[in-house]
Amino acid sequence: MSRRNLRPDCGEGRSPRCRRRDRRRWRQPPCRGDEAARGPLHLSLAVEPRASIVIPAVNGFARTYACLASILERTGDVPYEVIVVDDASTDETRHLERVVTGVRVVRNAANCGFIEACNRGAEATRGEFLVFLNNDTFVSQGWLAQLLEPFGSSGEGEVGLVGAKLVYPDGRLQEAGGIVFADGSGWNYGRGDDPDNPKYQFRCDAHYCSGACIAIRRDLFRELGGFDPHYAPMYYEDVDLAFAVRAAGRRVVYQPTCLIVHFEGGTAGTDVGSGAKRYQRLNQQKFVAKWAKALAAQPPPDADPDVARYRPTGPHVLIIDAHTPRTDHDAGSVRMSHVCRILRRLGCHVTFLPENRAQDGDYTRALQTAGVEALYHPYVLSLERHLRQAGARYQAVIMSRVDVASEVIDAVRQHCPRARRVFDTVDLHFLREARRADVTGERHAAHAERLKAKELAVARACNVTLVVSPAERDLLAREAPDVAVDVLSLIVTADRTETPFAERSGILFIGNFQHPPNCDALEDYLRNIHPAVRERLPHVVFTVIGAHVPPHLERLADRGVQFAGPVADIRPHFAAARLSVAPLRYGAGIKGKINTSLAFGVPVVTTTVGAEGMELHHADNILIADAPEAFAEAVVALHSDAALWTRLSANGLRAVTTQFSVANAERALARVLGLRGDAGSTTRASRL
């Protein structure tokens, strides 16, 4: 594949010291091919391999041995077989079986070239997947499971081909997927840069992936006729295969978690004017002739690689939120996680930038696995600087929560001239604070008024404002009729727990206790409701799930109260409990704790504020009570009455999964971004 001589982008904020440290990771290869260190290798030869690893080799025994040693050491539990295609070697490769067992060797009587060697190796395989691996590579721990993982993903179209992240032995990035330009030339995206830069850390579609390490279903490879011999002996066969995969309606995916060290040029050299490398230029002409129509849709040769890497499927959307979604912490995070995935399914390219710019471990990696470019420090030194450098590429910017949106709206307007500005309220904060002032007297109503002014100012600076319920949409229509408003509610998926009523016991309260309405609700329950319930149901346990419970609330508890703290998997708790409670005295928006419980098939007792905007009806799919005495009576009745419990369980599950479905959210986001013609419930025009 031909490569343009572009100056690599070294990554914003990446210090030379950090880059030297990164390169040291690869200074010593994981396995060596030194003759003195060569002992017998005993590889796995699975009876029913999931993957067949095809390694073409012509001489270079030391490289092949080291590659095989790394496979033995680092492949893990995936059943595999290795097929080495000896393309008429004259060195020790001819006697590979003397030092390596568990490898099947296909030998060519004459040198056939890379393409025919790969095709011959593929014919000898038995696995569901073919993995083509150059012999001048070292694999990393768990590489094969990571390479095959995207084939099991769903929701964004069927994956046809997957390629790895390639790095040089000194730690520099060699390729994070490839770009093909309209003239048939190409670029190894990120070549020479820091491989840990977040723009190379998320799974995404690629124009092609280098044949140094790619995986494809064996049936598809055969259906496409294998590597096209038109490009014999080598070069452009991997690009051609990627274009054929897409022409067959499948995706070509770059998988950053599969890390491969590649000694580029170890077989064919690097001089494009001599030897086998000269076919790189000759085959570019053949490729252009074959794929002229498809190349017309590719970016021009002078395009910015950071823009050109994205195939023209949908708009590039930037999401700015306070922090990375922590889906086990709060309903807003669950909703935002769904939003990111839905946008990907709609064909959008999604970049997520948390205001705190933190790399948040598994939470960040979850976004990257979903195909979201998650940005963080030190690669992004400031949001303002990022927008100044990259703002022109965004066609939509979603700003979540008023405190975040009010801080960034001016920079977005200045640096994102093409972008549709979307204000995602999450809930109307001024409404929540006004109710808080009314109920608790903790804050003066003037605070809510100031927050209202800020929220409406942001809404007026944006093209459309998202709220989570029709009730909040109607409120904004009265308060600011000039603002375009649409509804994007919480999102739930049915996950009914099948434990029968007789085998359940107990009451749940779940919430994020850094959210003041939850603290107020729990205190009110423990002081004014729990004693009456405890008197009627003395053996029933009240379980509180969630982190950061204030000590003064723990001191209110008796032996009938358990504090479970943060729980990674809440499903077992809901599978065991008879009901959950949401005794909210104030708040705004849709209450995730109610949606979550009903989606598990666990009925809920809540207040009028808790049920607001959810189209739930007392005694049909939920119980609603505001006074402490009435609330306690509802809890006792629901815990004791099997018929009532059964009716509310079925009706509540049906209500939330219909009203708060992924499909509804997808329609709303498509409408807001103008991806479809449905104007829906948007109060004013809101098209890109």
C-alpha positions as CSV (number, residue, x, y, z in Angstrom):
1,M,0.0,0.0,0.0
2,S,1.4,3.4,-1.0
3,R,1.9,5.9,1.9
4,R,2.0,9.6,1.8
5,N,4.9,11.3,3.6
6,L,2.9,13.4,6.1
7,R,4.2,14.8,9.2
8,P,2.7,12.9,12.1
9,D,0.5,14.6,14.7
10,C,2.3,14.0,18.0
11,G,-0.8,14.5,20.1
12,E,-1.9,17.6,22.0
13,G,-0.3,17.7,25.4
14,R,1.9,14.6,25.0
15,S,5.3,15.3,26.6
16,P,8.6,13.9,25.2
17,R,9.1,12.1,28.5
18,C,5.8,10.3,28.2
19,R,6.5,9.4,24.6
20,R,10.0,8.0,25.5
21,R,8.3,5.9,28.3
22,D,5.7,4.6,25.8
23,R,8.4,3.5,23.4
24,R,10.4,1.7,26.0
25,R,7.5,-0.8,26.3
26,W,8.5,-2.2,22.9
27,R,12.2,-1.9,23.1
28,Q,12.5,-5.5,24.1
29,P,10.3,-7.8,21.9
30,P,8.2,-10.3,23.9
31,C,9.9,-13.3,22.2
32,R,13.3,-13.5,20.5
33,G,14.4,-15.4,17.5
34,D,18.0,-15.6,18.5
35,E,19.5,-19.0,17.6
36,A,20.9,-19.6,21.0
37,A,17.5,-19.1,22.7
38,R,15.6,-21.4,20.4
39,G,14.0,-24.2,22.2
40,P,11.2,-26.5,21.1
41,L,7.8,-24.8,20.7
42,H,4.7,-26.8,21.3
43,L,1.7,-24.9,19.9
44,S,-2.0,-25.7,20.3
45,L,-3.6,-27.6,17.4
46,A,-7.3,-27.4,18.4
47,V,-9.5,-30.2,17.2
48,E,-12.3,-27.7,16.4
49,P,-10.4,-24.4,16.0
50,R,-12.4,-21.1,16.2
51,A,-9.6,-19.3,14.3
52,S,-7.1,-20.5,11.8
53,I,-3.9,-18.4,11.8
54,V,-2.3,-18.3,8.4
55,I,1.4,-17.2,8.4
56,P,3.1,-16.9,5.0
57,A,6.9,-17.2,5.1
58,V,9.7,-17.1,2.7
59,N,13.0,-17.5,4.6
60,G,13.4,-15.4,7.7
61,F,13.2,-18.3,10.0
62,A,14.2,-16.3,13.1
63,R,11.3,-13.9,12.5
64,T,8.8,-16.8,12.0
65,Y,10.1,-18.6,15.1
66,A,9.7,-15.4,17.2
67,C,6.2,-14.8,15.9
68,L,5.2,-18.4,16.7
69,A,6.7,-18.1,20.2
70,S,4.6,-15.0,20.9
71,I,1.5,-16.8,19.7
72,L,2.2,-19.7,22.1
73,E,2.9,-17.3,25.0
74,R,0.1,-14.8,24.5
75,T,-2.9,-16.2,22.7
76,G,-5.0,-17.4,25.7
77,D,-8.0,-19.7,25.6
78,V,-9.3,-19.2,22.1
79,P,-9.1,-22.6,20.2
80,Y,-6.8,-22.0,17.2
81,E,-4.7,-23.7,14.7
82,V,-1.6,-22.3,12.9
83,I,-0.9,-22.9,9.3
84,V,2.6,-21.8,8.1
85,V,2.9,-21.5,4.3
86,D,6.5,-22.1,3.4
87,D,6.8,-20.3,0.1
88,A,9.9,-22.2,-1.2
89,S,12.3,-21.1,1.6
90,T,16.0,-22.0,1.4
91,D,16.8,-21.5,5.1
92,E,15.7,-23.3,8.3
93,T,12.1,-22.7,7.5
94,R,12.3,-25.9,5.4
95,H,12.7,-27.9,8.7
96,L,10.3,-25.9,10.9
97,E,8.7,-29.0,12.3
98,R,12.0,-30.0,13.9
99,V,11.6,-27.3,16.5
100,V,7.9,-26.4,16.4
101,T,5.1,-28.9,17.0
102,G,1.3,-28.2,16.7
103,V,1.8,-26.3,13.4
104,R,0.5,-27.4,10.1
105,V,2.9,-26.5,7.2
106,V,1.9,-26.0,3.6
107,R,4.9,-26.0,1.3
108,N,5.1,-24.5,-2.1
109,A,7.5,-26.1,-4.6
110,A,8.2,-22.7,-6.1
111,N,8.0,-19.2,-4.8
112,C,4.4,-18.1,-5.5
113,G,4.3,-14.7,-3.8
114,F,2.4,-13.4,-0.8
115,I,-1.1,-13.5,-2.3
116,E,-1.0,-17.1,-3.6
117,A,0.7,-18.2,-0.4
118,C,-2.1,-16.7,1.7
119,N,-4.8,-18.2,-0.5
120,R,-3.2,-21.7,-0.4
121,G,-2.9,-21.4,3.4
122,A,-6.6,-20.4,3.6
123,E,-7.6,-23.5,1.7
124,A,-6.0,-25.7,4.4
125,T,-7.9,-24.1,7.3
126,R,-10.7,-25.5,9.4
127,G,-11.7,-22.5,11.6
128,E,-14.7,-20.3,11.5
129,F,-12.4,-17.3,11.1
130,L,-9.2,-16.8,9.1
131,V,-6.5,-14.7,10.7
132,F,-3.7,-13.6,8.3
133,L,-0.6,-12.7,10.3
134,N,2.8,-11.6,8.9
135,N,5.7,-13.6,10.1
136,D,7.6,-10.4,11.1
137,T,5.1,-9.7,14.0
138,F,4.8,-10.2,17.7
139,V,1.4,-10.5,19.2
140,S,0.3,-9.1,22.6
141,Q,-1.5,-10.8,25.5
142,G,-5.0,-11.8,24.6
143,W,-4.6,-10.5,21.0
144,L,-6.8,-13.2,19.3
145,A,-9.8,-12.8,21.5
146,Q,-9.7,-9.1,21.0
147,L,-9.3,-9.4,17.3
148,L,-12.4,-11.6,17.0
149,E,-14.5,-9.7,19.5
150,P,-16.0,-7.2,17.1
151,F,-17.6,-10.0,15.1
152,G,-19.8,-10.7,18.1
153,S,-21.0,-7.1,18.3
154,S,-24.4,-6.0,17.1
155,G,-26.4,-2.9,16.3
156,E,-24.2,-1.2,13.7
157,G,-24.3,-3.7,10.8
158,E,-22.5,-7.0,10.3
159,V,-18.7,-6.9,10.7
160,G,-16.9,-8.5,7.8
161,L,-13.2,-7.8,8.4
162,V,-11.3,-6.7,11.5
163,G,-7.7,-5.3,11.7
164,A,-5.3,-4.7,14.6
165,K,-3.4,-1.7,15.9
166,L,0.1,-2.0,14.6
167,V,3.1,-0.5,16.4
168,Y,6.8,-0.4,15.7
169,P,9.2,-2.2,18.0
170,D,10.2,1.2,19.5
171,G,6.6,1.9,20.5
172,R,5.6,4.4,17.8
173,L,2.3,3.8,16.1
174,Q,2.5,2.2,12.7
175,E,-1.2,2.1,11.8
176,A,-4.6,2.6,13.4
177,G,-6.5,1.6,10.3
178,G,-5.8,2.8,6.9
179,I,-7.2,5.6,4.7
180,V,-7.7,5.3,1.0
181,F,-7.8,8.5,-1.1
182,A,-9.7,9.1,-4.3
183,D,-6.5,8.6,-6.4
184,G,-6.0,5.1,-4.8
185,S,-3.1,6.3,-2.7
186,G,-3.3,5.6,1.0
187,W,-2.1,6.5,4.5
188,N,-1.5,4.4,7.6
189,Y,-3.5,6.6,9.9
190,G,-1.5,7.9,12.9
191,R,1.9,6.7,11.5
192,G,4.7,7.7,13.9
193,D,2.4,9.0,16.6
194,D,1.8,8.0,20.2
195,P,-0.3,4.9,20.1
196,D,-2.0,5.8,23.4
197,N,-3.5,9.0,22.0
198,P,-7.3,8.6,22.5
199,K,-8.0,9.2,18.8
200,Y,-6.4,5.7,18.2
201,Q,-8.0,4.0,21.1
202,F,-11.6,3.5,20.0
203,R,-13.1,0.9,17.7
204,C,-14.2,2.4,14.4
205,D,-14.7,1.6,10.7
206,A,-11.6,1.9,8.5
207,H,-11.2,2.2,4.8
208,Y,-8.9,-0.8,5.0
209,C,-6.7,-2.6,7.5
210,S,-3.2,-3.8,6.8
211,G,-2.8,-7.4,6.0
212,A,-0.1,-7.7,8.6
213,C,-2.9,-8.8,10.9
214,I,-6.5,-9.1,9.8
215,A,-9.4,-11.5,10.6
216,I,-12.3,-12.4,8.3
217,R,-14.9,-15.2,8.4
218,R,-13.7,-18.1,6.3
219,D,-17.0,-18.4,4.4
220,L,-16.9,-14.7,3.4
221,F,-13.3,-15.0,2.3
222,R,-14.2,-17.9,0.0
223,E,-17.3,-16.1,-1.2
224,L,-15.2,-13.1,-2.3
225,G,-12.7,-15.4,-4.0
226,G,-9.9,-14.8,-1.5
227,F,-7.1,-12.3,-2.2
228,D,-7.3,-11.2,-5.8
229,P,-4.4,-12.8,-7.8
230,H,-4.7,-9.8,-10.1
231,Y,-2.3,-8.1,-7.6
232,A,0.2,-10.9,-7.5
233,P,2.7,-11.2,-6.1
234,M,1.8,-8.7,-3.3
235,Y,0.5,-5.2,-2.4
236,Y,-3.0,-3.8,-2.5
237,E,-4.5,-7.2,-1.9
238,D,-5.5,-6.1,1.6
239,V,-7.0,-2.8,0.4
240,D,-8.9,-4.7,-2.4
241,L,-10.2,-7.2,0.1
242,A,-11.5,-4.4,2.3
243,F,-13.3,-2.8,-0.6
244,A,-14.8,-6.1,-1.6
245,V,-16.0,-6.7,2.0
246,R,-17.8,-3.4,2.0
247,A,-19.2,-4.0,-1.5
248,A,-20.8,-7.2,0.0
249,G,-22.5,-5.1,2.6
250,R,-20.2,-5.8,5.6
251,R,-18.1,-3.5,7.8
252,V,-14.3,-3.1,7.9
253,V,-13.4,-2.4,11.6
254,Y,-10.2,-1.3,13.3
255,Q,-9.8,-2.9,16.7
256,P,-7.4,-0.9,18.9
257,T,-7.3,-3.4,21.8
258,C,-5.6,-6.0,19.6
259,L,-2.0,-4.8,19.7
260,I,0.6,-6.2,17.2
261,V,4.3,-5.3,17.0
262,H,5.2,-5.2,13.3
263,F,8.7,-5.1,11.9
264,E,7.5,-3.3,8.7
265,G,9.5,-4.2,5.6
266,G,10.9,-7.4,7.3
267,T,9.9,-9.4,4.2
268,A,9.7,-7.1,1.2
269,G,11.9,-4.2,2.3
270,T,11.0,-0.6,2.1
271,D,12.3,0.7,-1.2
272,V,9.3,1.1,-3.6
273,G,11.7,1.4,-6.5
274,S,13.2,-2.1,-6.4
275,G,12.4,-5.7,-5.4
276,A,9.0,-6.8,-4.4
277,K,8.2,-3.4,-3.0
278,R,8.0,-2.0,-6.6
279,Y,4.6,-3.8,-7.0
280,Q,3.2,-1.3,-4.6
281,R,3.1,1.4,-7.3
282,L,2.1,-0.9,-10.1
283,N,-0.8,-2.4,-8.2
284,Q,-2.1,1.1,-7.3
285,Q,-2.9,1.5,-10.9
286,K,-4.7,-1.8,-11.1
287,F,-6.7,-1.0,-7.9
288,V,-7.8,2.4,-9.4
289,A,-9.0,0.7,-12.5
290,K,-11.0,-1.9,-10.6
291,W,-12.6,0.3,-8.0
292,A,-13.0,3.6,-9.9
293,K,-16.6,4.0,-9.0
294,A,-16.0,3.4,-5.3
295,L,-13.0,5.7,-5.3
296,A,-15.1,8.6,-6.5
297,A,-16.6,8.7,-3.0
298,Q,-13.2,8.6,-1.2
299,P,-11.6,11.8,0.2
300,P,-9.3,13.8,-2.0
301,P,-5.5,13.2,-1.7
302,D,-4.9,16.5,0.1
303,A,-7.6,15.9,2.8
304,D,-6.8,16.2,6.5
305,P,-6.3,12.6,7.7
306,D,-8.2,13.3,10.9
307,V,-11.3,14.1,8.8
308,A,-10.6,11.7,6.0
309,R,-10.6,8.6,8.3
310,Y,-14.3,8.8,8.7
311,R,-16.4,7.3,6.0
312,P,-19.3,9.5,4.8
313,T,-22.1,7.8,6.8
314,G,-23.5,10.5,9.1
315,P,-22.7,13.7,10.9
316,H,-19.8,14.0,13.3
317,V,-21.3,14.7,16.7
318,L,-19.5,16.1,19.7
319,I,-21.0,15.4,23.1
320,I,-19.8,17.5,26.1
321,D,-20.9,16.4,29.6
322,A,-19.7,16.8,33.1
323,H,-18.1,13.4,33.3
324,T,-17.9,10.1,31.5
325,P,-21.1,8.0,31.9
326,R,-20.9,5.7,34.9
327,T,-23.8,3.4,34.2
328,D,-23.8,1.8,37.6
329,H,-24.1,5.2,39.4
330,D,-27.1,7.1,38.0
331,A,-29.9,7.1,35.5
332,G,-28.5,10.1,33.6
333,S,-25.3,8.1,32.9
334,V,-27.4,5.2,31.6
335,R,-29.3,7.5,29.3
336,M,-26.1,9.1,28.0
337,S,-24.5,5.8,27.3
338,H,-27.6,4.8,25.3
339,V,-27.4,8.1,23.5
340,C,-23.9,7.4,22.4
341,R,-24.7,4.0,21.1
342,I,-27.9,5.1,19.3
343,L,-26.0,7.8,17.5
344,R,-23.4,5.2,16.4
345,R,-26.3,3.0,15.1
346,L,-27.6,6.0,13.2
347,G,-24.3,6.3,11.4
348,C,-22.9,9.3,13.3
349,H,-19.3,9.7,14.3
350,V,-19.3,10.4,18.0
351,T,-16.7,12.2,20.0
352,F,-17.2,12.4,23.8
353,L,-15.4,15.1,25.8
354,P,-16.0,15.2,29.6
355,E,-15.7,18.6,31.2
356,N,-13.3,17.1,33.8
357,R,-11.2,15.6,30.9
358,A,-10.6,12.5,33.0
359,Q,-9.7,9.1,31.6
360,D,-12.2,7.1,33.7
361,G,-10.9,3.6,33.4
362,D,-13.5,1.0,32.4
363,Y,-16.2,3.6,31.9
364,T,-14.0,5.3,29.2
365,R,-13.1,2.0,27.7
366,A,-16.8,1.1,27.5
367,L,-17.4,4.1,25.2
368,Q,-14.3,3.3,23.1
369,T,-15.6,-0.3,22.6
370,A,-18.9,1.2,21.5
371,G,-17.1,3.1,18.8
372,V,-17.0,6.5,20.6
373,E,-13.9,8.7,20.5
374,A,-13.5,9.5,24.2
375,L,-11.1,12.4,24.7
376,Y,-9.2,13.1,27.9
377,H,-6.1,14.7,29.6
378,P,-3.3,15.2,28.8
379,Y,-4.1,14.8,25.1
380,V,-6.7,17.5,25.5
381,L,-5.3,20.4,27.5
382,S,-8.6,22.4,27.5
383,L,-12.0,22.3,25.9
384,E,-11.4,25.7,24.4
385,R,-8.2,24.6,22.7
386,H,-9.8,21.4,21.3
387,L,-12.7,23.4,19.8
388,R,-10.3,25.9,18.3
389,Q,-8.3,23.1,16.6
390,A,-11.1,20.7,15.7
391,G,-14.4,22.5,16.0
392,A,-14.9,23.0,12.2
393,R,-15.3,19.2,11.7
394,Y,-18.3,18.9,14.0
395,Q,-21.8,19.1,12.5
396,A,-23.6,18.8,15.8
397,V,-22.6,19.6,19.4
398,I,-24.7,18.2,22.3
399,M,-24.1,20.0,25.6
400,S,-25.4,18.1,28.6
401,R,-26.7,19.9,31.8
402,V,-27.0,23.6,32.3
403,D,-23.8,24.1,34.3
404,V,-21.7,22.5,31.5
405,A,-23.6,24.1,28.7
406,S,-23.4,27.6,30.1
407,E,-19.6,27.3,30.4
408,V,-19.0,26.1,26.8
409,I,-21.8,27.6,24.7
410,D,-19.8,30.7,23.7
411,A,-16.8,28.6,22.6
412,V,-19.0,26.2,20.7
413,R,-20.7,29.1,18.8
414,Q,-17.3,30.6,18.0
415,H,-15.4,27.5,16.9
416,C,-18.0,25.2,15.6
417,P,-19.6,27.2,12.8
418,R,-21.2,24.3,11.0
419,A,-22.5,22.6,14.1
420,R,-26.2,22.3,15.2
421,R,-26.2,23.2,18.9
422,V,-28.2,20.9,21.1
423,F,-28.9,21.6,24.8
424,D,-29.6,18.4,26.7
425,T,-31.1,19.6,30.0
426,V,-31.2,16.0,31.5
427,D,-33.9,17.6,33.7
428,L,-35.0,21.2,34.2
429,H,-32.7,22.2,37.0
430,F,-34.6,25.4,37.8
431,L,-37.8,23.4,38.3
432,R,-36.1,21.0,40.6
433,E,-34.6,23.8,42.7
434,A,-37.8,25.7,42.9
435,R,-39.6,22.7,44.3
436,R,-36.7,22.1,46.7
437,A,-37.1,25.6,48.0
438,D,-40.8,25.1,48.4
439,V,-40.4,21.7,50.2
440,T,-37.3,22.2,52.4
441,G,-36.8,25.9,52.7
442,E,-33.1,25.3,52.3
443,R,-32.6,27.7,49.5
444,H,-34.3,31.0,48.7
445,A,-36.5,31.0,45.6
446,A,-34.2,33.6,44.1
447,H,-31.6,30.9,43.5
448,A,-34.1,29.0,41.4
449,E,-34.9,32.1,39.5
450,R,-31.3,32.7,38.7
451,L,-30.9,29.1,37.5
452,K,-34.0,29.6,35.4
453,A,-32.5,32.6,33.7
454,K,-29.3,30.7,33.0
455,E,-31.1,27.6,31.7
456,L,-33.4,29.7,29.3
457,A,-30.4,31.7,28.1
458,V,-28.6,28.5,27.1
459,A,-31.7,27.2,25.4
460,R,-32.1,30.3,23.4
461,A,-28.4,30.1,22.3
462,C,-29.0,26.6,20.9
463,N,-31.0,25.3,17.9
464,V,-32.9,22.8,20.0
465,T,-33.3,21.9,23.6
466,L,-34.0,18.4,24.8
467,V,-36.1,17.6,27.9
468,V,-37.0,14.2,29.3
469,S,-40.8,14.4,29.5
470,P,-43.8,16.0,27.8
471,A,-44.5,17.8,31.1
472,E,-41.2,19.6,30.9
473,R,-41.7,20.3,27.2
474,D,-45.1,21.9,27.9
475,L,-43.5,24.0,30.8
476,L,-40.8,25.3,28.5
477,A,-43.4,26.1,25.8
478,R,-45.1,28.4,28.4
479,E,-41.9,29.9,29.8
480,A,-40.0,30.3,26.5
481,P,-42.3,29.9,23.4
482,D,-39.4,31.0,21.2
483,V,-37.3,27.9,22.1
484,A,-37.4,24.8,20.0
485,V,-37.9,21.8,22.3
486,D,-38.0,18.1,21.8
487,V,-38.4,15.1,24.1
488,L,-35.6,12.6,24.7
489,S,-36.5,10.6,27.7
490,L,-34.7,8.0,29.8
491,I,-34.1,4.7,28.0
492,V,-34.9,1.3,29.5
493,T,-34.8,-2.3,28.1
494,A,-37.0,-5.0,29.5
495,D,-35.1,-7.4,31.9
496,R,-37.9,-9.0,33.8
497,T,-36.9,-11.0,36.9
498,E,-38.9,-14.2,37.0
499,T,-38.8,-14.9,40.7
500,P,-42.5,-15.5,41.8
501,F,-44.2,-13.4,44.4
502,A,-44.1,-16.1,47.1
503,E,-40.3,-16.4,46.9
504,R,-39.7,-12.6,47.2
505,S,-39.4,-10.4,50.2
506,G,-38.1,-6.9,51.1
507,I,-38.2,-3.3,49.9
508,L,-35.6,-1.5,47.9
509,F,-34.5,2.1,47.6
510,I,-31.9,2.8,44.9
511,G,-30.3,6.2,44.2
512,N,-27.2,8.4,43.8
513,F,-26.9,10.1,47.2
514,Q,-24.9,13.0,45.8
515,H,-28.2,14.0,44.3
516,P,-30.1,16.0,47.0
517,P,-33.6,14.8,46.2
518,N,-32.5,11.3,47.0
519,C,-31.1,12.2,50.4
520,D,-34.3,14.1,51.2
521,A,-36.5,11.2,50.1
522,L,-34.5,8.7,52.2
523,E,-34.6,10.9,55.3
524,D,-38.3,11.4,54.9
525,Y,-38.9,7.6,54.5
526,L,-36.7,6.6,57.5
527,R,-38.3,9.3,59.8
528,N,-41.9,9.2,58.7
529,I,-42.7,6.1,56.7
530,H,-40.4,3.2,57.7
531,P,-41.7,3.1,61.4
532,A,-45.3,2.5,60.2
533,V,-44.2,-0.1,57.7
534,R,-41.9,-1.8,60.3
535,E,-44.8,-2.1,62.7
536,R,-47.0,-3.9,60.1
537,L,-44.2,-5.9,58.5
538,P,-41.7,-6.5,61.3
539,H,-39.5,-9.0,59.5
540,V,-39.3,-7.2,56.1
541,V,-35.9,-5.7,55.3
542,F,-35.6,-2.3,53.7
543,T,-32.4,-2.2,51.6
544,V,-30.7,1.0,50.4
545,I,-28.5,0.7,47.3
546,G,-26.1,3.5,46.4
547,A,-22.9,5.2,47.3
548,H,-22.2,8.2,49.4
549,V,-25.1,7.8,51.9
550,P,-24.7,10.7,54.4
551,P,-23.7,9.4,57.9
552,H,-26.7,11.2,59.5
553,L,-29.1,9.1,57.4
554,E,-27.3,5.9,58.4
555,R,-27.8,6.9,62.0
556,L,-31.5,7.0,61.5
557,A,-31.7,3.3,60.5
558,D,-32.8,0.5,62.8
559,R,-32.1,-3.3,62.4
560,G,-34.7,-3.5,59.6
561,V,-32.5,-1.3,57.3
562,Q,-29.6,-2.5,55.3
563,F,-27.1,-0.3,53.5
564,A,-25.7,-2.3,50.5
565,G,-23.6,0.6,49.2
566,P,-22.7,0.8,45.5
567,V,-23.6,-2.5,43.7
568,A,-22.1,-3.4,40.4
569,D,-24.9,-5.8,39.5
570,I,-28.3,-4.7,40.9
571,R,-30.3,-7.4,39.2
572,P,-30.0,-10.0,42.0
573,H,-31.4,-7.4,44.5
574,F,-34.4,-6.8,42.3
575,A,-34.9,-10.5,41.6
576,A,-35.2,-11.0,45.4
577,A,-37.3,-7.9,46.4
578,R,-41.1,-7.5,46.2
579,L,-41.1,-3.8,45.6
580,S,-39.1,-0.6,45.5
581,V,-40.0,2.8,46.7
582,A,-39.3,6.3,45.4
583,P,-40.7,8.7,48.1
584,L,-39.5,11.8,46.4
585,R,-40.8,15.1,47.8
586,Y,-39.2,17.2,45.0
587,G,-37.3,16.8,41.8
588,A,-37.7,17.1,38.0
589,G,-37.4,15.0,35.0
590,I,-38.0,11.3,34.7
591,K,-36.9,9.2,37.6
592,G,-34.5,6.5,36.7
593,K,-35.0,4.5,39.9
594,I,-38.7,4.0,38.9
595,N,-37.9,3.0,35.3
596,T,-35.2,0.6,36.5
597,S,-37.5,-1.1,38.9
598,L,-40.4,-1.5,36.5
599,A,-38.1,-2.8,33.8
600,F,-37.1,-5.6,36.2
601,G,-40.8,-6.3,36.7
602,V,-40.7,-5.0,40.3
603,P,-43.6,-2.7,41.2
604,V,-43.0,0.7,42.7
605,V,-44.6,3.0,45.3
606,T,-43.9,6.6,44.6
607,T,-45.2,10.2,44.9
608,T,-46.9,12.5,42.5
609,V,-43.5,14.2,41.9
610,G,-41.9,10.8,41.3
611,A,-44.5,9.7,38.7
612,E,-44.6,13.0,36.9
613,G,-44.3,12.9,33.2
614,M,-44.3,9.1,33.0
615,E,-47.9,8.4,32.0
616,L,-48.2,5.9,34.9
617,H,-51.5,5.4,36.7
618,H,-52.3,4.7,40.3
619,A,-53.4,1.1,41.0
620,D,-52.9,0.2,37.3
621,N,-49.1,0.1,36.8
622,I,-47.8,1.9,40.0
623,L,-49.0,3.0,43.4
624,I,-48.9,6.8,44.1
625,A,-49.2,8.3,47.6
626,D,-47.9,11.6,49.0
627,A,-48.8,11.6,52.7
628,P,-46.5,9.5,54.8
629,E,-49.5,7.5,56.2
630,A,-50.8,6.7,52.8
631,F,-47.4,5.9,51.5
632,A,-46.9,3.3,54.3
633,E,-50.3,1.8,53.6
634,A,-49.4,1.4,49.9
635,V,-46.1,-0.3,50.8
636,V,-47.7,-2.8,53.1
637,A,-50.5,-3.5,50.6
638,L,-48.1,-4.1,47.7
639,H,-45.8,-6.3,49.8
640,S,-48.8,-8.4,51.1
641,D,-51.2,-8.7,48.1
642,A,-50.1,-11.2,45.5
643,A,-52.9,-10.2,43.0
644,L,-52.1,-6.5,43.3
645,W,-48.4,-7.3,42.9
646,T,-48.9,-9.5,39.8
647,R,-51.0,-6.9,38.1
648,L,-48.7,-4.0,38.7
649,S,-45.6,-6.0,37.8
650,A,-47.0,-6.9,34.4
651,N,-48.5,-3.5,33.6
652,G,-45.5,-1.5,34.9
653,L,-43.1,-3.5,32.8
654,R,-45.3,-3.0,29.7
655,A,-45.7,0.7,30.3
656,V,-42.0,1.6,30.7
657,T,-40.7,-0.6,27.9
658,T,-43.2,0.9,25.5
659,Q,-42.8,4.6,26.6
660,F,-39.0,4.6,27.3
661,S,-37.8,2.2,24.5
662,V,-34.5,2.5,22.6
663,A,-36.6,2.8,19.4
664,N,-38.4,5.9,20.8
665,A,-35.0,7.5,21.7
666,E,-33.6,6.6,18.3
667,R,-36.5,8.3,16.5
668,A,-36.1,11.4,18.7
669,L,-32.3,11.7,18.0
670,A,-32.8,11.1,14.3
671,R,-35.5,13.8,14.3
672,V,-33.3,16.3,16.3
673,L,-30.3,15.8,13.9
674,G,-32.5,15.9,10.8
675,L,-31.5,12.4,9.8
676,R,-35.1,11.5,8.9
677,G,-38.2,13.4,7.8
678,D,-40.4,12.8,10.9
679,A,-41.0,16.2,12.6
680,G,-42.6,14.3,15.5
681,S,-43.1,16.3,18.7
682,T,-40.5,19.0,18.1
683,T,-42.2,22.3,19.0
684,R,-40.4,24.2,16.3
685,A,-38.3,23.2,13.3
686,S,-35.1,21.5,14.4
687,R,-33.3,20.2,11.3
688,L,-29.6,20.3,10.6
